[in-house]
């Protein structure tokens, strides 16, 4: 799922769609692609809308070996449910299939999550995360058996005993795709999964332990800066090594994109410089991004 406009990440998404912005020197989309490949996925479809060719190029360049990549271009946004419905025939080829966001960094025991979905009898399993940021992001509630009971503040069946932030990872059995609404534009949670939870009671999930589940959203400039300079250790990808092979300089206080020109690198503190940027002589900056020929500050408090 990678077709959003990235409006909260402006101005950075004027030049690249959010899933193509570099995080520690490599496109954000490279992370979910590597995660899926590590779990044995061999066919992936990505939906596109904003700056589609830039995302197509980034995904193709960072597609893991042995993975066949397809694209679903949406000239008009179909929302999350419409995007799934458009590629439902492709998704039915795998039972179950995986649906996840293309604009975040996620790490977990994906094989274990798949196995628990298969043994649960559920049609859909959502991965949630016990996370102190739930007040900001909202949360989804489950009952003691792991069945869906609440979605934020807009859907509530009662009986909730656990909750977590939605990580945008879904395991979906092929049969669940038969209940997709018969219209082009709709939201997958409110218009598909919530009604199915009421009618069939087979939508649920689990709340992942934060010690075993990494979830790094990249939605705002502050979150983007934290993703670049926060701790990052993934089971499936050495991002820094991959970035260095691509010509990026990954340093504790700065990330200098490939082919960038930086006359005084020591004058940069917590600054991300994108590929091919040319900084003027004497430039200094902190807590921000140099992209599109200009510096964009990301206030220290903005991430919170």
N, C-alpha and C positions, 0 to 999 in steps of 0.2 A: 504494500500500500504506500504509494509514493507520489500521489498526484496533487497534493495540497499546494496552495499558493505560498505558504510560508510567511504569512503576513506578520506574525509576531516576531519573526527573525529579521525583519527589515531594519536597516537598508541592505543587509548582506544578500538577501534573496533578489535584489535587483539584477545581480550578475550571475548567480547560480541558483538553481532550485535547491531547497533545503537538503534533500538527500544527496546532493552532489557537493555540498560545502566540505572543505577539508577539515577533518578532526585528527589532530596529531599527524597532519601531513598527508592523509589519504582520504578519499571521499567517504562520507558517512555511509553511503549505500554499500561500501565494501564490507562493513561489519556484519550486517544481516546475511549478505551473500556467503561470507565465510562461515558463519554459524550454521546455516542450512547445509552447506557442503560438508561440514564436519559431521553432520548427523546422517549423511548418506543421500541427501536430496540431489537429484540429477536433473530436474526440470523446474524452472522458476519463471513465473510471469510477473512483470512489474507494470503497474499502471502509471501513465504519464499525463501531465497537463501543462503545468507551468514550465517554460523553457525546456520543452521535451527533448530536443536534440542534445542539450548539455547533459541531461540525466542519462539518456541513451548511451552517450559516449563514455561517461564515467562508469556506468554499470558494465558496459562491454569491456572496457580496459581492465577492470578489476574483477571480472567474472572468474571464479575458480576453475581450474582445469577439470574437465569431465562434466561440467554443468552446461546444459542447454538453456539459453536465455531467450525469452519471448517478451514482447511488449504489447500493452493494451493502451492505445492513445485515446484520451478523452477530450475531444474538442470543447465540450461543455462538461463541467464536473458532474459526476453521477452520485456524489456522496459515497460513503463507505459501503453501504448495502448495494447500491447500483453498480459499483465497481466489482463487487464479488459476483453479482448476478451475471454481469457481462462475460465473465470468464468461468462460469459454473461448469460448462462442459469440460474444460481443461481440468478443473479441480476434481471432478468426479472420476478422473482417470486414476486417482490415488485414494485409497480408503484406509485410514483417514488422510486428509490433506492438512497442510499447515498454512495459516494466514497470519502474517505479522507486519508490523509497521516498518517502513523503510527509513525512518528518520530518528532512530534511537539506537543506542548500543545496549545489547542484551547478552547475558551469559548465564547458562544454567545447564543442568544435566538434561538435555533435550530428549535423549533416548529414554531416560527414566520417566519423564513427563508423558511421552507418547505411550509407554507401556501402561502407566497408571490410567490413562484415558481409555485404552482398550479394555482394561479389566473392570472399569467403573460401570460400564453399561450406558454411559452418557452419550448423547449425540454430539454435544459440543462441550469442550473444556477450555476455560479461560485461565490464563496464568495471571494471578494477582501477586502483589508483593507487600508484605508488611513494611510500611514506609512512613516515616514521620511527616512527609510532605503531603499526606492525604488531604489535609485541610486546603491545600493549594490546588491539587489536581483532582480532588474528588475521589470517591471510592466505590467499590462494588461489594455487596454483602452476600454471603452464602450461609446456608444452615449447617447443622452439624454433619450432615451427610455430603456436604459439598455442592448442594444444588443452589441455583441462582434465586435470591430473594429480593435483592435491591440493586438499582442502578442509580448512583448519586442520590439526588433528592427528587427525581421525577418518576420513579417506579419503585414500589415497595409492597411486597406481599406479606411482610411480617415474618417472624420466626428466624431472624438473622442471629447467628452466633459467632461469626467471624467476618472480617472484611479486609480489603487491601486495595492498593492502587492498581489499576488496570495497566498491564505492561504491553498490551497490544499483541500478545501472542495467543493464538487460538488453534486448537486442534479440532477439526471438523470432520465428522463421519459423512460419507457420501450421501446417506439417506437424509441428512439434515438440509442439504441443498435443495431438496424437493419442496421444502416449505418456504423458500424465498418468495417474498411478495411479487406479484405479477405487475410490476411497474419499473420504470427505468431509474428513477431517482428516489433514494430512501436511505435512512440510517440503519446500519446493521444491528446495533444494540436495541434501539427503541422500536423499530418497525419489524424486526425479524426475530431476534433472540428473546426479547421480553414476551411477545405474544406466544412464542413456542414454549417458554417456561411455564406460562399459565395453562396452555392447552395440553401439553405433553409431559411437562416436568422432567425433561431430560437434558436441560442446559445447566451446567455447573462449572466447577473448576477447583482450584486449590490456591492457597495463600503461601507463596514461597518465603522461606527463611531468608532475610537479607544477607546473612552470612554465606548463603549458597546461591543467591540469585543477584546478579549485577544488572542494574537497570539505570541507564544514564539518558535522560531525555535531552533533546537539543532543540528547544522550541523558541527560546528568546536569546538575545545577545549575551546576557549574563550566564545562562545555561551553556551557551556555546563556549564561552571562555572557560567555564569550569570543566567542561568535557575535555578541553585541550590541555589544561594544566592540573587537573585533579589526578589522583592515582588511577592507573588503568592496568590491570592484569587480567588477561583473558585466557581461557583454556584452549581456544581454537585459533588464535592469531597473535603473532608478535607484531603489533602495529608499528612500533618504532623501527624495527628492522626493515619492514616493508617500505616505510616512508624513506628511510635512508637509501634503500636500493633505487628509489624513484628520484633521488637527488635532493631530498629535503633534509635540512639540518634541524634535528630535534635536540633542543637544549633546555635546561631546567627553567630558564626565564624567558625563552623565546623560541618560536618555531618559524624557521625561514624557508619559504617555499622554494621549489625547484626553479632555477634560472632567475631568482630574484636578485636585486642589487641593493645591498644594505651597507652604506658607507660606514656607519658607526653602530654595529650590532650591540655593543655594550651599553648604548643609550636606550635600549629597549628593555622594559620589564613587564613580563606577562603580556607579551604582544605576539599575535599570530600574523605573519606576513604570507599572503597567498602567492601562488606560483606566478612568476613573470612580473611581479611588481617592482618598480624602481623608486626607491625612497630618496628624497632630496638630501644633499649633503647637510649635515648639522641637525637632521631630524632626531628628535627624542620623543618617547611616548611610553605610557604604561597602561595596563589593563584595557586592551583594545585590539582591534583588527585593522590591518592595512590591506584594503581591497578596493578595486575599482579606481585606483589612483589617488586614494585619500585615506586618512585615518579615521576610524570610527570607535569612539570610546564606549566601553562596556562598564558602567559604573559598578563599583565594588558591591554596592547594596542591591543592584538590579537583579542578581540571581535569586535573592530571597524575596 
